[in-house]
Amino acid sequence: MVRLLDAATQGAVRDRSRIIPRDFVLFSLTDDETFTSYGFTNFGEDVSVNVVLNGAGDVGNYAFYGDNAPLQSIDAIPLKIGLEVDTIQVVMNPLHPIVQIMARGNEQALRTARVQIFRGYLDPASMLLVANPRSRFLGQVNTAPERVAAVGGQSVRTINVRSHTHEMTRTSPAKKSDETYKLRSGDRFGQYSGTAGKWELWWGEVKGATS
């Protein structure tokens, strides 16, 4: 899919003297039908930013926490075409108060959280965004372990995120069950699907005792 960029972003990318990238990570958690978003950035301060959510150009406004460095690092994001599942690591500061609320206070919900990563560019003179950051990665949390460092070390929470193409690899056993087939005008194609694997089949001879 062709990525359509606005003129300001194109100019920032093409002019090497103007490339000051900043990342914006949005975690969307659902717990007991409650939807909560947590945004983090390496912008350097807490900001409210309009971000381009998808290829259609839809824009949403979110708060991104950047003060006291909650976002430590993000793996390089491969921009490519295809259905290959990519996994990247988002390293967070577990001591940041908002990271603690998200990760420790909602640990169960975090395991299935949706993740969207946006990239924006700053003007080197004003240090303001040249345009709304655009989505570069869409996926779901895979694991989010916290590594507690020894005395004098730096603890981190590494959140492993799989790209949204992982959803296309999921299968549902229900789709091949007898109950599901029967919904299609009484189709009994799956009538023996649960027992056929246990049948003893004798081919070309009569089953009987052998001497």
C-alpha positions as CSV (number, residue, x, y, z in Angstrom):
1,M,0.0,0.0,0.0
2,V,1.3,3.4,-0.9
3,R,1.8,5.7,2.0
4,L,0.5,9.2,1.2
5,L,2.4,11.9,3.0
6,D,1.5,15.6,3.4
7,A,3.9,18.1,1.8
8,A,5.3,19.2,5.2
9,T,6.2,15.6,6.1
10,Q,7.7,15.0,2.7
11,G,9.9,18.0,3.1
12,A,11.1,17.0,6.5
13,V,12.0,13.5,5.2
14,R,13.8,14.7,2.1
15,D,15.7,17.5,3.8
16,R,18.3,15.7,6.0
17,S,18.9,18.9,8.0
18,R,15.2,18.9,9.1
19,I,14.9,15.2,10.2
20,I,14.2,15.3,13.9
21,P,11.9,12.3,14.4
22,R,9.8,11.7,17.4
23,D,7.7,8.6,18.2
24,F,4.2,8.5,19.8
25,V,2.9,5.2,21.1
26,L,-0.7,4.6,21.9
27,F,-1.9,1.7,24.0
28,S,-5.7,0.9,23.9
29,L,-6.8,-1.3,26.8
30,T,-10.2,-2.9,27.3
31,D,-11.1,-4.3,30.7
32,D,-14.7,-5.2,31.8
33,E,-16.1,-3.2,28.8
34,T,-14.1,-0.1,29.9
35,F,-11.9,1.4,27.2
36,T,-8.8,3.3,28.2
37,S,-6.0,4.8,26.2
38,Y,-2.4,5.5,27.4
39,G,-0.1,7.6,25.2
40,F,3.7,7.9,25.5
41,T,6.3,9.8,23.5
42,N,10.0,10.7,23.4
43,F,9.0,14.3,22.5
44,G,10.5,15.4,25.9
45,E,7.4,16.7,27.5
46,D,3.7,15.9,28.0
47,V,1.8,16.9,24.9
48,S,-1.7,16.7,23.3
49,V,-1.3,15.8,19.7
50,N,-3.5,15.2,16.6
51,V,-2.4,12.0,15.0
52,V,-3.3,10.5,11.6
53,L,-4.9,7.1,12.5
54,N,-5.0,5.4,9.1
55,G,-4.5,5.6,5.4
56,A,-7.9,7.4,5.0
57,G,-6.5,10.4,6.8
58,D,-8.7,10.2,9.9
59,V,-7.3,12.3,12.7
60,G,-7.7,11.8,16.5
61,N,-6.4,13.8,19.4
62,Y,-4.6,12.1,22.3
63,A,-2.5,13.0,25.3
64,F,1.0,11.6,25.2
65,Y,3.2,11.5,28.3
66,G,6.8,12.5,27.6
67,D,8.0,14.2,30.7
68,N,10.6,12.1,32.8
69,A,11.2,9.8,29.8
70,P,8.5,7.1,30.0
71,L,9.4,5.8,26.5
72,Q,13.0,4.5,26.5
73,S,13.3,3.0,23.0
74,I,11.5,1.4,20.1
75,D,12.9,-1.1,17.7
76,A,13.2,0.0,14.1
77,I,9.9,-0.5,12.3
78,P,10.1,-2.4,9.0
79,L,8.0,-0.7,6.3
80,K,7.1,-3.3,3.8
81,I,4.3,-4.9,1.9
82,G,3.0,-8.4,2.7
83,L,1.4,-10.6,5.4
84,E,4.6,-11.4,7.4
85,V,4.1,-11.1,11.1
86,D,6.6,-8.6,12.6
87,T,7.4,-8.3,16.3
88,I,9.0,-5.2,17.8
89,Q,10.0,-4.2,21.3
90,V,8.8,-1.0,23.1
91,V,11.0,-0.4,26.1
92,M,9.3,1.6,28.9
93,N,10.4,3.1,32.2
94,P,8.5,1.1,34.8
95,L,9.1,3.8,37.4
96,H,7.1,6.4,35.5
97,P,3.8,6.9,37.3
98,I,1.6,6.6,34.2
99,V,3.5,3.5,33.1
100,Q,2.9,2.0,36.5
101,I,-0.9,2.7,36.3
102,M,-1.1,1.1,32.9
103,A,1.2,-1.9,33.4
104,R,0.6,-2.8,37.1
105,G,-2.9,-1.5,37.6
106,N,-4.2,-3.0,34.4
107,E,-1.9,-6.0,33.9
108,Q,-4.5,-8.3,32.6
109,A,-5.9,-5.8,30.1
110,L,-2.4,-4.9,28.9
111,R,-1.8,-8.5,27.7
112,T,-4.4,-8.0,24.9
113,A,-3.9,-4.2,24.4
114,R,-3.9,-2.8,20.9
115,V,-0.9,-0.7,20.0
116,Q,-0.4,2.0,17.4
117,I,2.9,3.8,16.8
118,F,3.1,7.1,15.1
119,R,6.1,9.0,13.7
120,G,6.3,12.8,13.6
121,Y,9.1,15.3,12.7
122,L,10.1,18.4,14.4
123,D,11.2,21.7,12.8
124,P,14.8,22.2,14.0
125,A,14.2,26.0,14.5
126,S,11.0,26.0,16.4
127,M,11.1,22.3,17.7
128,L,7.5,22.0,16.8
129,L,5.9,19.3,14.7
130,V,5.8,20.1,11.0
131,A,2.6,18.1,10.6
132,N,0.4,15.6,12.4
133,P,2.3,12.4,13.2
134,R,1.3,9.4,11.0
135,S,0.7,5.8,11.9
136,R,3.7,3.5,11.2
137,F,2.7,0.4,13.1
138,L,-0.5,-1.3,14.2
139,G,-0.4,-4.4,16.4
140,Q,-1.2,-6.0,19.7
141,V,0.8,-6.7,22.9
142,N,2.3,-10.2,23.0
143,T,4.2,-10.1,26.3
144,A,5.1,-7.2,28.7
145,P,7.6,-8.5,31.3
146,E,9.3,-6.2,33.8
147,R,13.0,-6.7,34.4
148,V,14.0,-5.5,37.8
149,A,17.6,-4.4,37.9
150,A,20.1,-5.0,40.6
151,V,21.1,-2.3,43.0
152,G,22.4,0.7,41.0
153,G,21.0,-0.7,37.7
154,Q,18.1,0.5,35.5
155,S,14.8,-1.5,35.6
156,V,12.8,-1.6,32.3
157,R,9.5,-3.0,31.1
158,T,9.9,-4.4,27.6
159,I,6.6,-4.7,25.8
160,N,6.7,-7.1,22.8
161,V,4.2,-6.1,20.1
162,R,3.1,-8.2,17.2
163,S,1.9,-6.6,14.0
164,H,-1.8,-6.7,13.1
165,T,-1.2,-9.3,10.4
166,H,-0.9,-11.8,13.2
167,E,-4.8,-11.8,13.4
168,M,-4.9,-13.3,9.9
169,T,-3.1,-16.4,11.2
170,R,-5.7,-17.2,13.8
171,T,-8.0,-20.2,13.2
172,S,-11.4,-21.0,14.8
173,P,-12.2,-24.7,15.5
174,A,-15.8,-23.8,15.6
175,K,-15.8,-23.1,11.9
176,K,-15.3,-26.8,11.2
177,S,-17.7,-28.2,13.9
178,D,-20.8,-30.1,13.2
179,E,-22.9,-27.5,15.0
180,T,-21.6,-24.7,12.7
181,Y,-22.1,-26.7,9.5
182,K,-25.7,-27.5,10.5
183,L,-26.5,-23.8,10.5
184,R,-26.0,-23.9,6.7
185,S,-29.4,-25.5,5.7
186,G,-28.8,-28.6,7.8
187,D,-25.4,-29.4,6.2
188,R,-24.0,-32.6,8.0
189,F,-20.5,-32.5,6.4
190,G,-19.0,-32.3,9.9
191,Q,-21.2,-35.0,11.5
192,Y,-18.4,-37.4,12.2
193,S,-15.5,-34.9,12.4
194,G,-15.0,-35.6,16.1
195,T,-14.9,-39.4,15.8
196,A,-13.6,-40.2,12.3
197,G,-10.0,-40.1,13.4
198,K,-10.6,-43.0,15.8
199,W,-12.2,-45.4,13.2
200,E,-10.3,-48.6,12.3
201,L,-10.4,-49.1,8.6
202,W,-9.6,-52.4,6.9
203,W,-8.9,-52.2,3.2
204,G,-9.1,-55.1,0.7
205,E,-9.6,-57.8,3.4
206,V,-12.0,-59.0,6.0
207,K,-11.2,-58.0,9.5
208,G,-10.5,-61.1,11.6
209,A,-8.1,-63.0,13.7
210,T,-4.7,-63.9,12.2
211,S,-2.7,-67.0,12.9
